[in-house]
Structures are given as structure tokens and as C-alpha cells.
Amino acid sequence: MILRTLGQTAEPVAAIGLGCMGMVGWYGERDDRESLATLDRALELGVTHLDTAAVYQNGDNERFIGQWLQQGRRKRVFLATKCGMVRGADGRPAVDGSPAAIARSCDESLERLRTDHIDLFYLHRVDRNVPIEASMQAMAALVAAGKVRHLGLSEAGPATLQRACTVHPVAALQSELSLWTPSATRGALDACARLGVSFVAYSPLGRGFLTGTIRSIADLPEKDTRRLFPRFTDAQLAANLELAARVRMLADRYGCTPSQLALAWVLAQGRHVLAIPGTKKRHYLEDNAAAANVMLDGGQLREMAELLSEELIHGERYPQNMLGALDG
């Protein structure tokens, strides 16, 4: 696995990590045995950058990862989690970036993860009711206390990122980036390069769409949360299939799989970019990890830009009720 430096920390981190959100639900039924085997295989492949969050399955995701981290595994992992997002009684996500909530969330995450420190602690979403400076000061206090090593933001815009950096160094900004979402966070991507912040791309495979394995809503399990996302509804998904077909055509031409091409494109967006594709199955993990060996040249990147036009993309990237939590 190739390594890239995390922001200005001088710490090497696996360029392709593992998003753990789907390990215990979210995308269909859980399979704990296969998920645990996938985590074991990740260590074998050098995929040591693991990403979770307090809000994922109301803490169950962190508990699952925390259980697996025992027996000496913790020292081999670069562990990232997030605070600042909770679920109300109705199950809907709500943002809380207040200092008290951040401090409480950190302690609760440490307990669930069964560790004494978090390597990278993100503010999951920017709270519009709390100045980013106040949130960052609370997170900086966690660094001073030895509970957290590095700080990050998720889905923050360039202006917010700039303000945050004046309070404490921001090691990483985690936002969506893929061939299915090439420009929505481009301003933040450029700001990261300018400010010396790593850009951690989540959903770099378009929530699985770019693999070419999803051709209709029927291909998603009944409880799969992607059924709520506009791009996966019947009409929009049918229109988006042309993009997936072109990704597969180019992957065949370049001698790799669609997933590997999509990940290679993400990493080619800058030396400051990392990717955390999510999976709970070993064969997908192995396919994703091999993308580190796919190097795209300038001609290939130009051909991809021409053939994978954003005009082929139909639908918003989030449901309407979740768009408001994104910081432009």
C-alpha cells in the first residue's frame, strides 16, 4: 500500500483506507463474521487507515471496531472517528458542534472504541449555530489532553476551513469526491492543497454505483439506506447507467476494474488526497487495495474528463433533508 503524508503532520497514512460505516448495517444486512474477516484482511494488505463515527448505528459501529481492535491490533491502525452529529428520537440526524457535545462525544467514542486515544478526530458536520472557532477550540483541548492526536473537519467549505486553521492545525478535511461527484467539493479540495490539509475522499466509488454492480433499485437490499438517495431512485438510476457503462469501458481499456479506475482517479486529483472506500467484504477490499498500483497518465485523465462528463450525472447527492447540513 502506498503511503501519503497527513496534512502538515509528517505522519504517513495509507492512501487507500477503509470506510467502516457499512460494517454493522446501513447498506443491507450485517454479517459480523465476514466484516471481522475483512478487517483482518485489511491489516494484511496495509489498509490500516480505518474510519468510523459516533453517529454510525448510534455507536454500534464504534463498538464493533473497538472489539476488533483488541489483541494488539490497535497499535497497527490509524483510527479516525467523528463527533458533532447525533440522531434524534425520530431517527433523523441533527448537528451539534457545541464544546460540551464535542467533549462528551470524544469520551464516549474512546469508551466504545476501547482505546485511550483517537488518531484523527473529525467534526462530522459544521454547526451553523456554533462558530467554527468555538468548535475547534473544544477539539484542540482534546489534543492538549492527549485524547486526540490530529483534528479534522467533514464537509466544510473553503471559508470555514480557513477559519478553523487559524485556531488549530487541521490535518484533514473529509468530503465526498468521486467520478459521480467530481465538482461538488472541488473548492474545498483546492483549499486543502493551498492550506496544507489532506483531503480524505469518502464514497469514492459513488456508494458502490461506480462498481457497475447496481443496475436497478432491485439490486439494493430492502433495508439498504441508499434507497433514500435521489441518484438511486428508479428514474435517476436508469439515467445514470450510461456513466457506469463508460467507466467500465475505460477500465477495460486501461486494464483494471471499474472500482480501481474510480479510486485511481480520486488519488490522481492531488498528492494531498486519500480515499476511504467502504466495504464489509474481503473480495471488494482486495480489489480496492489494488487500485494503489493503478497509475493514470495525463492522456488517460483527459480522456476520462471528456467521456465522463458531469452532464451524465442525474440527481442530488443527498436527500433534501440532509443537504442543509453541508457547508458550502
Residue pairs with C-beta under 8 A, 6 or more apart in sequence:
1 14
1 15
1 16
1 45
1 46
1 47
1 48
1 289
1 292
2 14
2 15
2 16
2 292
3 12
3 13
3 14
3 15
4 12
4 13
4 15
4 198
4 271
4 272
4 273
4 274
5 11
5 12
5 13
5 198
6 12
6 13
6 120
6 150
6 171
6 172
6 198
6 274
7 150
7 169
7 170
7 171
7 172
7 196
7 197
7 198
7 272
8 169
8 171
8 196
8 197
9 150
9 169
9 171
11 78
11 150
13 49
13 78
13 198
13 274
14 46
14 47
14 48
14 49
14 78
14 274
15 267
15 274
15 275
15 292
16 47
16 49
16 263
16 267
16 274
16 275
16 276
16 277
16 288
16 289
16 291
16 292
17 47
17 48
17 49
17 50
17 51
17 78
17 200
17 274
17 275
17 276
18 38
18 39
18 42
18 47
18 49
18 50
18 51
18 276
18 277
18 278
18 279
18 285
19 51
19 202
19 203
19 276
19 277
19 278
19 279
20 50
20 51
20 52
20 56
20 61
20 64
20 65
20 278
21 27
21 51
21 52
21 53
21 56
21 61
21 278
22 28
22 278
22 279
22 280
23 30
23 35
23 38
23 39
23 61
23 64
23 65
23 280
24 30
24 32
24 35
24 56
24 57
24 60
24 61
24 64
25 57
25 60
25 223
26 56
26 57
26 224
26 225
27 207
27 208
27 221
27 224
27 225
27 226
27 278
27 280
28 220
28 221
28 223
28 224
29 221
29 223
30 280
31 280
32 64
34 280
34 281
34 282
35 64
35 280
36 68
37 282
38 279
38 280
38 281
38 282
38 285
39 50
39 65
39 68
41 282
41 285
41 286
42 48
42 50
42 285
42 289
43 73
43 76
43 77
45 285
45 286
45 289
46 289
47 285
47 288
47 289
48 76
48 77
48 78
49 78
49 80
49 274
49 276
50 65
50 77
50 78
50 79
50 80
51 80
51 81
51 174
51 200
51 202
51 276
52 61
52 62
52 65
52 79
52 80
52 81
52 82
52 113
53 61
53 62
53 81
53 82
53 85
53 122
53 124
54 62
54 81
54 82
54 83
54 85
54 86
54 105
54 108
54 109
54 112
54 124
55 82
55 85
55 86
55 87
55 93
55 124
56 62
58 87
59 108
59 112
62 81
62 109
62 112
62 113
63 112
65 79
65 113
66 112
66 113
66 114
66 115
67 114
69 77
69 79
69 113
69 114
69 115
70 114
74 115
77 119
78 119
78 120
79 113
79 115
79 118
79 119
79 120
80 118
80 119
80 120
80 121
80 122
80 152
80 172
80 174
80 200
81 109
81 113
81 118
81 120
81 121
81 122
82 121
82 122
82 123
82 124
82 154
82 174
83 101
83 102
83 105
83 106
83 109
83 121
83 122
83 123
83 124
84 95
84 96
84 97
84 101
84 102
84 105
84 122
84 123
84 124
84 125
84 127
84 135
85 93
85 94
85 95
85 96
85 124
85 125
85 325
86 93
86 94
86 96
86 101
87 93
87 94
88 94
92 321
93 322
93 325
95 124
95 125
95 126
95 127
95 128
95 325
96 127
97 123
97 125
97 126
97 127
97 129
97 130
97 132
97 134
97 135
98 127
98 130
98 134
98 135
98 138
99 134
99 135
99 137
99 138
102 123
102 135
102 138
102 139
102 142
103 138
103 141
103 142
106 118
106 121
106 142
106 147
106 148
107 147
109 118
110 116
110 117
110 118
110 147
116 146
116 147
117 146
117 147
117 148
117 149
118 147
118 148
118 149
119 149
119 150
120 149
120 150
120 151
120 152
120 171
120 172
121 139
121 142
121 148
121 150
121 151
121 152
122 151
122 152
122 153
122 154
122 172
122 174
123 135
123 136
123 139
123 152
123 153
123 154
123 156
124 154
125 154
125 155
125 325
125 326
125 327
126 132
126 135
126 153
126 155
126 156
126 160
126 327
127 135
132 156
132 160
132 163
132 164
132 167
133 163
133 164
133 166
133 167
135 164
136 151
136 164
136 167
136 168
137 167
137 168
139 148
139 151
139 168
140 151
140 167
140 168
142 148
143 149
143 150
143 151
143 168
150 171
150 172
151 168
151 169
151 170
151 171
152 170
152 171
152 172
152 173
152 174
152 200
153 160
153 161
153 164
153 170
153 172
153 173
153 174
154 173
154 174
154 175
154 202
155 174
155 175
155 176
155 185
155 325
155 326
155 327
156 164
156 173
156 175
156 188
156 327
157 187
157 188
157 327
157 328
158 187
158 188
158 190
158 191
160 327
161 170
161 173
161 188
161 191
161 192
161 195
161 197
162 191
162 195
164 170
165 195
165 197
170 195
170 197
171 197
171 198
172 197
172 198
172 199
172 200
172 274
173 188
173 191
173 192
173 197
173 198
173 199
173 200
174 199
174 200
174 201
174 202
174 276
175 185
175 188
175 189
175 199
175 200
175 201
175 202
176 184
176 185
176 201
176 202
176 203
176 317
177 185
177 189
177 199
177 201
177 202
177 203
177 204
177 266
177 269
177 273
178 201
178 203
178 204
178 205
178 206
178 210
178 262
178 266
179 206
179 210
179 243
179 247
179 262
179 265
179 304
179 308
180 206
180 209
180 210
180 231
180 240
180 243
180 313
180 317
181 203
181 206
181 313
181 317
182 308
182 310
183 310
184 317
188 199
189 199
189 269
189 270
189 273
191 197
192 198
192 199
192 270
192 272
193 199
193 270
193 272
196 272
197 272
198 272
198 273
198 274
199 269
199 270
199 272
199 273
199 274
200 273
200 274
200 275
200 276
201 266
201 273
201 274
201 275
201 276
202 276
202 278
203 278
204 262
204 263
204 266
204 275
204 276
204 277
205 211
205 259
205 262
205 263
205 277
205 288
206 231
206 262
207 226
207 229
207 232
208 214
208 226
209 231
209 232
209 240
209 244
210 243
210 244
210 247
210 258
210 259
210 262
211 257
211 258
211 259
211 262
211 284
212 244
212 245
212 247
212 248
212 258
213 219
214 220
214 232
214 237
214 244
215 237
215 241
216 234
216 237
216 238
217 227
217 232
217 233
217 234
217 237
220 226
220 227
220 232
226 232
228 319
229 315
229 317
229 318
229 319
230 236
230 315
230 316
230 317
230 318
230 319
231 237
231 240
231 313
231 314
231 315
231 316
231 317
233 315
236 314
236 315
239 314
240 312
240 313
240 314
240 315
242 312
243 308
243 312
243 313
244 258
246 307
246 308
246 312
247 258
247 261
247 262
247 308
248 258
250 261
250 300
250 303
250 304
250 307
250 308
251 257
251 258
251 260
251 261
254 261
254 294
254 296
254 300
256 264
256 290
256 291
256 294
257 287
259 277
259 284
259 287
259 288
259 291
260 287
260 288
260 290
260 291
260 294
261 291
261 294
262 291
263 275
263 277
263 288
263 291
263 294
264 291
264 294
264 295
264 296
265 296
265 301
265 304
266 273
266 275
267 273
267 274
267 275
267 291
267 292
268 296
268 301
277 288
279 285
279 288
296 304
316 323
318 326
